[in-house]
Amino acid sequence: MYGDFALVYDRLMRGVDYEAWAAHYRALLGSSGVKDGALVLETACGTGNLTLLLAKHYKVLPSDASSEMLSVAAQKAKAAGLDLTFVQQDMQRLSAHRKADAVVCACDGVNYLTSDKALSAFFTSAYEALKPGGVLAFDVSTIDKLSRVLGNAPQVERGEEISYIWENAWQECESKLYLSLSLFEKQKDGRYLRIDEEQVQKGWSEQELKAALQKAGFKTIKACGNFTFSAPRENSQRMHLIAQK
């Protein structure tokens, strides 16, 4: 996952308001006592769009399982004049040189944990990576979004430089969304490079996530919906959770 796709990921995500994401995470962390200058372990950092914004306020240690994504992220950080160390590691097996004040996993990272075992491994790993009183903050696309908004709704985009066919299939019995993306990028010689990407996202309920966090040892857990500090509603499209060690 995210091999050749890393080369065009940012062009597909150009409509995402990362400034708003960073501001909300800063507010979430601040509400749990994480101050500017704190050590933040960011996992599933992708191409670093959020990383660079978080680095304005925290000492960020970014990581991702994809070397291709990390390569793009490192180039961005260098261009921005930031001295960041990007680490390739699985979010289910986090490690750092010292305990962190916070662990952040943004932009659907937890949706890609598609089993109870994987979810538990991440939460346990995050718990162990945190100092006492540290917090884990993450977000997920909700079941309502995956099933009703994205599920079984193909998307087609035709652009000058890049086009794609994006097909989704929601499986209610598994609470999983199967994504199939065929992307065509125009090359300098006029030919098109085809990139095929297959992904699976798991729809986790608030109750499932809270139960798994409690099992991992977290005590104070709060869920918020749609970039607010209010409880998620039935039709919320995104849910943020923050849990304290």
VMD Tcl script that draws the C-alpha trace (Angstrom):
set ca {
  {0.00 0.00 0.00}
  {1.18 3.53 -0.84}
  {4.07 2.53 -3.14}
  {3.91 4.37 -6.47}
  {0.76 6.01 -5.09}
  {2.98 8.19 -2.87}
  {4.13 10.06 -5.99}
  {0.65 11.45 -6.68}
  {-0.94 11.32 -3.22}
  {-0.61 15.04 -2.54}
  {-2.19 15.99 -5.82}
  {-5.24 13.92 -4.96}
  {-5.39 15.38 -1.43}
  {-4.91 19.01 -2.47}
  {-8.42 19.90 -1.29}
  {-7.75 18.82 2.31}
  {-7.49 21.71 4.79}
  {-4.47 20.55 6.76}
  {-4.28 23.88 8.57}
  {-7.69 23.13 10.11}
  {-6.60 19.59 10.99}
  {-3.47 20.88 12.74}
  {-5.41 23.55 14.62}
  {-7.93 20.99 15.87}
  {-5.25 18.58 17.02}
  {-3.46 21.40 18.81}
  {-6.73 22.28 20.57}
  {-7.36 18.62 21.47}
  {-3.87 18.17 22.86}
  {-4.03 21.45 24.72}
  {-7.31 20.45 26.36}
  {-5.46 17.48 27.89}
  {-2.49 19.49 29.09}
  {-0.07 18.96 26.21}
  {1.78 22.26 25.82}
  {3.79 23.77 23.00}
  {7.27 22.30 22.87}
  {6.07 18.84 23.94}
  {7.42 15.69 22.31}
  {4.78 14.37 19.90}
  {5.17 10.98 18.24}
  {3.21 11.14 14.99}
  {2.44 7.79 13.41}
  {1.06 7.15 9.89}
  {2.41 10.59 8.95}
  {2.15 9.93 5.20}
  {3.77 12.63 3.07}
  {4.12 14.96 6.04}
  {1.42 17.53 5.35}
  {0.29 17.57 8.97}
  {3.80 16.94 10.28}
  {5.15 20.25 9.01}
  {2.31 22.16 10.67}
  {2.61 20.31 13.99}
  {6.35 20.99 13.96}
  {5.62 24.70 14.34}
  {4.46 24.00 17.90}
  {5.92 20.66 19.03}
  {9.02 18.53 18.87}
  {7.66 16.06 16.35}
  {8.99 12.56 15.73}
  {7.14 11.42 12.58}
  {6.88 7.83 11.39}
  {5.15 5.75 8.74}
  {5.28 2.19 7.45}
  {5.79 3.36 3.84}
  {9.34 4.29 2.81}
  {7.93 5.98 -0.31}
  {5.68 8.24 1.77}
  {8.55 9.06 4.13}
  {10.81 9.99 1.21}
  {8.28 12.57 0.01}
  {7.79 13.86 3.56}
  {11.54 14.24 4.14}
  {11.91 16.25 0.93}
  {9.16 18.61 2.07}
  {10.73 19.07 5.50}
  {14.12 19.83 3.96}
  {12.58 22.37 1.57}
  {10.85 24.02 4.55}
  {14.12 24.23 6.47}
  {12.97 21.81 9.17}
  {15.33 19.38 10.86}
  {13.06 16.37 11.30}
  {13.98 12.73 11.62}
  {11.50 10.47 9.81}
  {11.34 6.88 11.04}
  {9.97 3.89 9.16}
  {7.96 1.80 11.60}
  {4.65 0.01 11.92}
  {2.11 1.84 14.07}
  {1.47 -1.43 15.91}
  {5.09 -1.49 17.11}
  {5.98 2.09 18.03}
  {9.33 2.96 19.57}
  {11.13 6.19 20.38}
  {14.33 7.31 22.10}
  {12.27 8.54 25.07}
  {8.69 8.53 26.29}
  {6.44 10.98 24.42}
  {4.02 13.56 25.76}
  {1.57 12.64 23.02}
  {0.97 10.18 20.19}
  {-0.98 11.46 17.17}
  {-2.48 9.38 14.38}
  {-4.43 11.48 11.89}
  {-6.27 11.18 8.61}
  {-7.84 7.71 8.93}
  {-4.73 5.87 10.11}
  {-6.79 3.83 12.57}
  {-9.31 2.90 9.86}
  {-6.53 0.88 8.23}
  {-6.33 -1.33 11.31}
  {-8.85 -3.88 10.15}
  {-8.91 -6.38 13.03}
  {-9.38 -6.33 16.79}
  {-5.84 -7.67 17.15}
  {-4.32 -4.87 15.08}
  {-6.32 -2.19 16.89}
  {-5.31 -3.57 20.28}
  {-1.65 -3.74 19.21}
  {-1.64 -0.07 18.22}
  {-3.32 1.15 21.38}
  {-0.99 -0.96 23.55}
  {2.04 0.26 21.60}
  {0.92 3.89 21.94}
  {0.31 3.43 25.66}
  {3.82 2.07 26.15}
  {5.32 4.94 24.13}
  {3.73 7.59 26.36}
  {4.98 9.03 29.64}
  {2.54 8.99 32.58}
  {-0.18 11.53 31.88}
  {0.58 11.47 28.15}
  {-2.22 11.40 25.61}
  {-3.15 9.54 22.44}
  {-5.14 11.56 19.89}
  {-6.48 10.11 16.66}
  {-9.36 10.32 14.21}
  {-11.40 7.92 12.10}
  {-13.86 8.14 9.27}
  {-17.12 7.02 10.83}
  {-19.19 4.00 9.88}
  {-21.81 6.38 8.49}
  {-19.25 7.95 6.15}
  {-17.72 4.67 5.00}
  {-21.04 2.92 4.47}
  {-23.41 5.65 3.30}
  {-21.22 8.37 1.76}
  {-18.38 6.33 0.25}
  {-19.80 2.82 0.13}
  {-20.81 1.52 -3.30}
  {-20.42 5.00 -4.81}
  {-17.86 5.07 -7.66}
  {-16.06 8.34 -8.35}
  {-14.53 9.41 -11.66}
  {-12.21 12.38 -12.09}
  {-10.88 13.56 -15.46}
  {-8.15 16.17 -15.28}
  {-5.47 17.62 -17.52}
  {-2.60 15.91 -15.73}
  {-4.25 13.24 -13.66}
  {-7.44 11.16 -13.89}
  {-8.77 8.35 -11.77}
  {-11.53 5.79 -11.32}
  {-12.30 5.14 -7.66}
  {-14.63 2.28 -6.80}
  {-15.81 1.36 -3.31}
  {-17.66 -1.66 -1.92}
  {-19.06 -1.64 1.61}
  {-19.40 -5.00 3.36}
  {-21.90 -4.62 6.19}
  {-21.16 -8.01 7.77}
  {-17.48 -7.10 8.16}
  {-17.95 -3.35 8.68}
  {-15.27 -2.84 6.04}
  {-14.92 -0.67 2.96}
  {-12.97 -2.15 0.06}
  {-11.40 0.59 -2.08}
  {-10.05 0.13 -5.61}
  {-8.30 3.05 -7.30}
  {-7.03 3.16 -10.89}
  {-5.07 6.35 -11.43}
  {-3.68 7.72 -14.70}
  {-0.91 10.33 -14.59}
  {0.15 12.12 -17.78}
  {3.87 11.87 -18.49}
  {6.09 14.38 -20.30}
  {5.99 12.33 -23.50}
  {2.18 12.41 -23.52}
  {1.70 8.83 -22.41}
  {-0.08 7.94 -19.18}
  {1.31 6.06 -16.21}
  {-1.30 3.79 -14.63}
  {-1.18 3.20 -10.89}
  {-3.51 0.66 -9.27}
  {-4.14 0.84 -5.54}
  {-6.21 -1.55 -3.40}
  {-7.06 -0.62 0.19}
  {-9.38 -1.75 2.99}
  {-10.76 0.46 5.75}
  {-12.53 -0.76 8.87}
  {-15.49 1.11 10.32}
  {-15.04 1.28 14.09}
  {-17.83 2.36 16.41}
  {-17.26 4.75 19.31}
  {-18.03 1.94 21.74}
  {-15.50 -0.43 20.13}
  {-12.75 2.18 20.17}
  {-13.38 3.18 23.78}
  {-13.46 -0.45 24.93}
  {-10.14 -1.18 23.19}
  {-8.55 1.96 24.67}
  {-9.67 0.96 28.15}
  {-8.29 -2.54 27.64}
  {-4.92 -1.01 26.69}
  {-4.86 0.89 29.97}
  {-6.13 4.36 29.08}
  {-8.33 5.90 31.75}
  {-9.68 9.25 30.52}
  {-11.26 8.93 27.07}
  {-13.29 11.49 25.12}
  {-14.85 11.29 21.65}
  {-15.73 14.35 19.53}
  {-17.51 14.64 16.20}
  {-16.84 16.64 13.04}
  {-13.93 18.81 14.29}
  {-15.82 20.01 17.38}
  {-15.58 19.28 21.08}
  {-19.14 17.95 21.10}
  {-20.05 14.27 21.25}
  {-20.35 12.55 17.84}
  {-23.81 12.42 16.30}
  {-25.36 9.55 14.39}
  {-24.47 11.16 11.04}
  {-21.04 12.56 12.01}
  {-18.55 11.95 9.21}
  {-15.41 12.10 11.34}
  {-14.70 11.23 14.93}
  {-11.71 12.31 17.01}
  {-10.76 10.52 20.20}
  {-8.31 11.59 22.88}
  {-7.22 9.23 25.65}
  {-4.93 9.86 28.59}
  {-2.47 7.44 30.20}
}
mol new
graphics top color blue
foreach p $ca { graphics top sphere $p radius 0.5 }
foreach p [lrange $ca 0 end-1] q [lrange $ca 1 end] { graphics top cylinder $p $q radius 0.2 }
display resetview
